Amino acid sequence: MLAILDYKAGNQTSVKRALDYLEIPCAITASLNDVENAHGIVFPGVGAAGQAMDELERTGLDSILKKQIEAGKPLLGICVGCQILLDYSPENDTETLGIIPGECAMFNRALKDEEGDPIRVPHMGWNRVELQKKCELFDDVDPESEFYFVHSYYPVPKPEYVLATTFYGARFCSVHGRRGLWAVQFHPEKSGRPGLKLLSNFYKYCLETTDAQ
């Protein structure tokens, strides 16, 4: 079972719908018992970093997350869940979880797209993700695939944690983390077949990790 972390930050339902389609057992939950017993954690989120952190701290889910990651529980962060795994976000001047070294930045509206026109902020729509390091999430995913993005801020982790990049006015990190602790800026649950394959790969990794223990 995958635990979809419920901290009132939106898009949990759309993630569950995608996992249900894949027939992957899952539950939207804030229960410590559920999280501890899950094969892995999906940490989604939309909205503002400050609001998300307030809810995590109010419910104690911030401590639960850190404890489970330290114990080796696989985790997939999505969108805001990707950003607040880092140390800091300028959105609401927010100190975030500090699980992966780095911070967030906002797109510079002066940047130009590939046609030479000013970019629009937020970055909204389909874009490619180019792997910089091997990542099990992308096993059997066509390298030409595009994924769905909606965001004004993007992660800037320490270079050794950058797993994939995307171009939007400039090249930015779109996947960061390490083996078993992954964070994606795009929405796999809204990215059609490539996104579904990524979610399926995450669950496969969770089961393999559990079997190996």
GIBELZI-V672115 format. One record per residue. N is the residue number from 1. RES is the residue in one small letter. SS is DSSP state (A for helix, B for strand, O for the rest). D_FIRST is the distance of its C-alpha to the first C-alpha in Angstrom with 2 decimals. Layout:
n	res	ss	d_first
N	RES	SS	D_FIRST
N	RES	SS	D_FIRST
This chain:
n	res	ss	d_first
1	m	O	0.00
2	l	B	3.81
3	a	B	6.56
4	i	B	9.59
5	l	B	12.44
6	d	O	14.98
7	y	O	18.43
8	k	O	20.57
9	a	O	20.99
10	g	O	20.44
11	n	O	18.51
12	q	A	15.09
13	t	A	15.78
14	s	A	16.78
15	v	A	13.68
16	k	A	11.58
17	r	A	14.30
18	a	A	14.05
19	l	A	10.36
20	d	A	11.25
21	y	A	14.26
22	l	O	12.49
23	e	O	10.55
24	i	O	7.18
25	p	O	4.70
26	c	B	5.00
27	a	B	7.49
28	i	B	10.70
29	t	B	11.54
30	a	O	14.24
31	s	O	13.52
32	l	A	14.00
33	n	A	12.38
34	d	A	9.02
35	v	A	9.45
36	e	A	10.73
37	n	A	8.09
38	a	O	5.15
39	h	O	5.51
40	g	B	7.23
41	i	B	9.02
42	v	B	10.68
43	f	B	14.10
44	p	O	16.06
45	g	O	19.48
46	v	O	22.88
47	g	O	26.19
48	a	O	28.04
49	a	A	27.13
50	g	A	29.15
51	q	A	27.51
52	a	A	23.99
53	m	A	25.10
54	d	A	26.88
55	e	A	23.81
56	l	A	21.71
57	e	A	24.66
58	r	A	25.40
59	t	A	22.02
60	g	O	21.66
61	l	A	18.51
62	d	A	20.60
63	s	A	20.90
64	i	A	17.23
65	l	A	16.48
66	k	A	19.35
67	k	A	18.49
68	q	A	14.95
69	i	A	16.50
70	e	A	19.33
71	a	O	17.14
72	g	O	15.85
73	k	O	12.29
74	p	B	11.93
75	l	B	12.62
76	l	B	13.76
77	g	B	16.51
78	i	B	17.98
79	c	O	21.61
80	v	A	22.50
81	g	A	19.35
82	c	A	20.96
83	q	A	24.35
84	i	O	23.75
85	l	O	22.22
86	l	O	25.93
87	d	O	28.84
88	y	B	30.65
89	s	B	30.94
90	p	O	34.39
91	e	O	32.81
92	n	O	33.88
93	d	O	34.94
94	t	B	31.56
95	e	B	30.62
96	t	O	26.96
97	l	O	24.36
98	g	O	26.24
99	i	O	23.34
100	i	O	24.87
101	p	O	28.70
102	g	B	30.20
103	e	B	30.75
104	c	B	30.77
105	a	B	33.79
106	m	B	34.93
107	f	O	36.25
108	n	O	40.05
109	r	O	41.52
110	a	O	44.47
111	l	O	42.44
112	k	B	43.25
113	d	O	41.11
114	e	O	41.94
115	e	O	44.66
116	g	O	46.24
117	d	O	45.31
118	p	B	43.91
119	i	O	40.13
120	r	O	38.59
121	v	O	36.38
122	p	O	33.55
123	h	B	32.51
124	m	B	31.14
125	g	B	30.38
126	w	B	29.49
127	n	B	30.14
128	r	B	29.66
129	v	O	27.61
130	e	B	29.52
131	l	B	27.85
132	q	O	29.84
133	k	O	27.78
134	k	O	25.43
135	c	O	21.84
136	e	A	19.05
137	l	A	17.65
138	f	A	20.86
139	d	O	21.02
140	d	O	22.76
141	v	O	23.14
142	d	O	26.83
143	p	O	28.55
144	e	O	30.47
145	s	O	27.45
146	e	B	27.57
147	f	B	24.90
148	y	B	25.29
149	f	B	26.48
150	v	B	27.55
151	h	B	28.77
152	s	O	31.97
153	y	B	30.83
154	y	B	29.38
155	p	B	28.19
156	v	B	30.85
157	p	B	29.23
158	k	O	31.37
159	p	A	32.24
160	e	A	30.38
161	y	A	27.03
162	v	B	27.91
163	l	B	25.86
164	a	B	27.10
165	t	B	29.76
166	t	B	30.91
167	f	B	34.46
168	y	O	35.43
169	g	O	38.96
170	a	O	38.03
171	r	B	35.30
172	f	B	32.36
173	c	B	29.11
174	s	B	26.25
175	v	B	23.60
176	h	B	23.74
177	g	B	22.11
178	r	B	21.68
179	r	O	19.48
180	g	O	15.90
181	l	B	17.06
182	w	B	17.78
183	a	B	19.28
184	v	B	20.56
185	q	O	23.30
186	f	O	22.84
187	h	B	20.36
188	p	A	18.32
189	e	A	17.07
190	k	A	20.85
191	s	O	22.01
192	g	A	22.00
193	r	A	21.30
194	p	A	21.41
195	g	A	18.82
196	l	A	16.46
197	k	A	17.14
198	l	A	16.41
199	l	A	12.90
200	s	A	12.43
201	n	A	14.03
202	f	A	11.84
203	y	A	8.65
204	k	A	11.20
205	y	A	12.38
206	c	A	9.22
207	l	A	9.10
208	e	A	12.87
209	t	A	12.99
210	t	A	11.08
211	d	A	13.39
212	a	A	16.32
213	q	O	16.14
